[in-house]
């Protein structure tokens, strides 16, 4: 069982899937082509440049700082996806997936 996280922009009606937390796993980020997001740094720039809010699938709102703390707390989990063309780690060792997994 896991929890999905989304970014709801004030300017757009759709939400952007950020990623998913699951018991025993590191946080898995969703990569995007549009807007181009391939790293945690890209997400932070997107949050800064596009006013909005982070919510989970249960509509619980998190600040960017709370979200960063959540992701960091999961970095020591034992399970990590295998790296390949669809899964990779960014320069800060956060895991990304190119396919839809929500």
N, C-alpha and C positions, 0 to 999 in steps of 0.2 A: 504494500500500500504506500502511496506517495502523495505529495501535495504539489500541484502546479502553481507557478507564480507568473503574473502578467503585469505589463505596464500599460496603464490606461492614460493616454495622452489627453490633455484638455482640448487640443486642436482637432483630434480625429475621433471618429465614433468607434473604430475598432481597437481591440487591445492587442498588444504584442506579447507573445509567449516568451518569457524570460528563461524558464527552465523548470526543473523538478527536483524536489528532495524526496528521498526514499530511505527507509530504515536500513542502516548498514552500508549505504553508498555515499560517495562524495556527491555534491550538488552537480547536476548535469545542466549546462547552459544550452539553450537553443541558439544555433547560428542562424543568421538571416542574410539573404542577398539584398533585400530592400526593406528597410534601410540596411546598409552593409554593417553587420555586427559579427565579428569573428573573435573577439576577445573581451575580457572584463573591462579593459580600458575603453573599448568602443561603447559598451553599455553605459559606463559612467558619463561619457561625453553625450550620449543620446539622452540620458536622464537630465543632464544639465541644460541641454539646448532645447528640450521639448517638455515644457511644464506638464506635470501629470502626477500619477500616484502608482505605487506598487501595491498590488492586492494578490491574495492567494485565491484558490478556487472556491473558498468559503466566504469570500468578500471581506476578509480581515485585511486591513490596511497596514502597511509597514513603511517606515521612513527609509530613505536610502541607507542611513547608518544602521538601522535594525536589520535590513536585508543583508548588508555587508557582514555584519556579525553572525547572522545565521549561516551564510555561505562559508565563512571562515571556520565556524564550529564544526562543519561537516568535512573539512579538508583531511582530517585524520581518520576518516572511516576506511575500513579495509577494502571495500569493493570499488573498483574503478573500471570503466569500460576499456576494452581493447582499442588501441589506437590503430586507425586505418584511414582510408580516404574520407570516410564519413564521421570519424571520431578523432579528436585530437586534443592536446593540451596547449593552452596559450603560453606566453612567456612567463606568466606567474603561476603556472601549473594548475590552472582551472580547466575543467574538462568541458568540451563542446561537442555537440552532435549536429550534423547537417540535415538529418532526416527528421520527420515529424514523429515525436514520441509522447506527446501530451496525453 
